[in-house]
Amino acid sequence: MKFALVLLVAVACFWCCEAQSANFYCGRRLAEVLSKLCWDHSEEKRDAGWWMSADAARSLSGVRGKRGPVDECCDKPCTVDELLGYCFY
């Protein structure tokens, strides 16, 4: 029983540290990770309709500045939190 508890704590610590480690994401891997993070179809999102309002479009223009995910995650390692900054909710 004690061994199982120690193993569980060790796995939880490793998982927490691994979740925030910086990795390189390029090409297909970058697209797949962004797709899973931003457009997970397991949750229902409200529909904005075919066109966004002008205010909604302006609010998205400064989400991450002029740099893109390739600049930040392919040229240098980035975390999942940085990738989430490119998702439009």
C-alpha positions as a Markdown table, in Angstrom:
| # | Residue | x | y | z |
|---|---|---|---|---|
| 1 | Met | 0.0 | 0.0 | 0.0 |
| 2 | Lys | 2.8 | 2.4 | 0.9 |
| 3 | Phe | 4.6 | 1.6 | -2.3 |
| 4 | Ala | 1.5 | 2.3 | -4.4 |
| 5 | Leu | 1.1 | 5.7 | -2.7 |
| 6 | Val | 4.8 | 6.6 | -3.2 |
| 7 | Leu | 4.5 | 5.5 | -6.8 |
| 8 | Leu | 1.4 | 7.6 | -7.3 |
| 9 | Val | 3.0 | 10.7 | -5.8 |
| 10 | Ala | 6.1 | 10.2 | -8.0 |
| 11 | Val | 4.0 | 9.9 | -11.1 |
| 12 | Ala | 2.0 | 13.0 | -10.2 |
| 13 | Cys | 5.2 | 15.0 | -9.6 |
| 14 | Phe | 6.7 | 13.9 | -12.9 |
| 15 | Trp | 3.4 | 14.7 | -14.8 |
| 16 | Cys | 3.2 | 18.2 | -13.2 |
| 17 | Cys | 6.8 | 19.0 | -14.2 |
| 18 | Glu | 6.5 | 17.5 | -17.6 |
| 19 | Ala | 3.3 | 19.5 | -18.4 |
| 20 | Gln | 5.1 | 22.8 | -18.0 |
| 21 | Ser | 8.4 | 21.8 | -19.7 |
| 22 | Ala | 9.3 | 23.7 | -22.9 |
| 23 | Asn | 9.4 | 21.8 | -26.1 |
| 24 | Phe | 9.9 | 22.5 | -29.8 |
| 25 | Tyr | 6.8 | 22.3 | -31.9 |
| 26 | Cys | 7.2 | 22.4 | -35.7 |
| 27 | Gly | 5.3 | 21.5 | -38.8 |
| 28 | Arg | 2.6 | 18.8 | -38.4 |
| 29 | Arg | 3.3 | 18.4 | -34.7 |
| 30 | Leu | 2.6 | 22.1 | -34.1 |
| 31 | Ala | -0.6 | 21.9 | -36.1 |
| 32 | Glu | -1.8 | 18.8 | -34.2 |
| 33 | Val | -1.0 | 20.3 | -30.7 |
| 34 | Leu | -2.8 | 23.6 | -31.5 |
| 35 | Ser | -5.7 | 21.7 | -32.9 |
| 36 | Lys | -6.0 | 19.6 | -29.7 |
| 37 | Leu | -5.6 | 22.6 | -27.4 |
| 38 | Cys | -7.7 | 25.1 | -29.2 |
| 39 | Trp | -10.4 | 23.1 | -31.0 |
| 40 | Asp | -11.1 | 20.2 | -28.7 |
| 41 | His | -14.5 | 18.9 | -29.9 |
| 42 | Ser | -15.3 | 17.3 | -26.6 |
| 43 | Glu | -16.7 | 20.6 | -25.3 |
| 44 | Glu | -19.4 | 22.6 | -26.9 |
| 45 | Lys | -18.6 | 26.2 | -27.8 |
| 46 | Arg | -21.1 | 28.8 | -28.8 |
| 47 | Asp | -21.4 | 29.7 | -32.4 |
| 48 | Ala | -20.4 | 33.2 | -33.4 |
| 49 | Gly | -22.2 | 32.9 | -36.7 |
| 50 | Trp | -20.7 | 33.3 | -40.1 |
| 51 | Trp | -19.4 | 36.8 | -39.5 |
| 52 | Met | -17.9 | 38.3 | -36.4 |
| 53 | Ser | -18.9 | 41.7 | -35.2 |
| 54 | Ala | -16.4 | 44.5 | -35.7 |
| 55 | Asp | -15.8 | 44.7 | -31.9 |
| 56 | Ala | -15.1 | 41.0 | -31.7 |
| 57 | Ala | -12.6 | 41.1 | -34.6 |
| 58 | Arg | -10.8 | 44.1 | -33.1 |
| 59 | Ser | -10.5 | 42.3 | -29.8 |
| 60 | Leu | -8.7 | 39.4 | -31.4 |
| 61 | Ser | -6.2 | 41.5 | -33.3 |
| 62 | Gly | -3.7 | 42.0 | -30.5 |
| 63 | Val | -3.9 | 38.5 | -29.0 |
| 64 | Arg | -0.2 | 37.6 | -29.5 |
| 65 | Gly | 1.1 | 40.6 | -31.4 |
| 66 | Lys | 2.9 | 40.1 | -34.7 |
| 67 | Arg | 4.8 | 36.9 | -33.8 |
| 68 | Gly | 3.2 | 33.6 | -34.7 |
| 69 | Pro | 3.4 | 30.2 | -33.0 |
| 70 | Val | 6.1 | 29.1 | -35.5 |
| 71 | Asp | 8.3 | 32.0 | -34.4 |
| 72 | Glu | 7.8 | 31.1 | -30.7 |
| 73 | Cys | 7.6 | 27.3 | -30.8 |
| 74 | Cys | 9.6 | 26.1 | -33.7 |
| 75 | Asp | 12.6 | 28.5 | -33.4 |
| 76 | Lys | 12.8 | 28.2 | -29.7 |
| 77 | Pro | 11.1 | 25.9 | -27.2 |
| 78 | Cys | 7.7 | 26.9 | -25.7 |
| 79 | Thr | 5.3 | 25.7 | -23.1 |
| 80 | Val | 1.7 | 24.6 | -23.5 |
| 81 | Asp | 0.7 | 27.9 | -21.8 |
| 82 | Glu | 2.4 | 29.8 | -24.6 |
| 83 | Leu | 0.5 | 27.8 | -27.2 |
| 84 | Leu | -2.8 | 28.4 | -25.5 |
| 85 | Gly | -2.2 | 32.1 | -26.1 |
| 86 | Tyr | -2.8 | 31.5 | -29.8 |
| 87 | Cys | -6.3 | 30.0 | -29.2 |
| 88 | Phe | -9.2 | 32.3 | -29.9 |
| 89 | Tyr | -12.0 | 31.5 | -27.5 |
